[in-house]
């Protein structure tokens, strides 16, 4: 949907902020009606939540949109997954957590599998510009920061409180940007309606589920499991649109699934940090 809007002339900057606005409004209204107690948070947590929202949530959304506006979505996904290498290395060398060979092996498998599953072996996909690739690496860095910051906050804050204040901080950041630059939102209500769906179904729900996962598994494991995205995308595209997968893409999907299975067998390895989590 977003790529289609790009072709209509809509800016990634505008679409990224609309997605976060809708996620924030949807969650705020839901909590006001269902669990208003989750609106309360300690003042000492506000700076951390502001950084999580402005750098983590908003940074990931914006950098990814800027990337796919310049290069193929498949290549953009592949580059973003490189952030998992940073996450795993951070766990091992900064948090002093045990990272066994099975986790490193699973990471290598899902990266190789993603390469084939997204069809990155096709020469045409590598006809990309350098700025797009560089933006993809920036997106990978934001993705790694998001995973690590969220895993720390999830140990002491409720998932939906984290997202409410995170999306709120991102929304305020975008509002300030619009005021400073004179950026105006789209006038077409249909764009708002579609972005509402992306904000609620494609942003709020998956982020909530992902943060819930971070309460029980380490960031590297959660990220590795999340590389199943192109597998599901291929299956949905086949069922909904009849898009067939090439043999090498099927091989890539199988490799990703193998990597996910392997990382599950590594859950018995020690993961307790010998140094405070940062």
LINZI-V797482 format. One record per helix or strand of 3 or more residues. SS is the DSSP state (h for helix, s for strand). FROM is the first residue (numbers start at 0). LEN is the number of residues. If there is no record, write none. Layout:
SS,FROM,LEN ; SS,FROM,LEN
//
This chain:
h,1,6 ; h,11,23 ; h,35,4 ; h,42,26 ; h,72,8 ; h,82,11 ; h,100,17 ; h,122,4 ; h,129,24 ; h,158,23 ; h,188,25 ; h,218,8 ; h,228,13 ; h,246,22
//
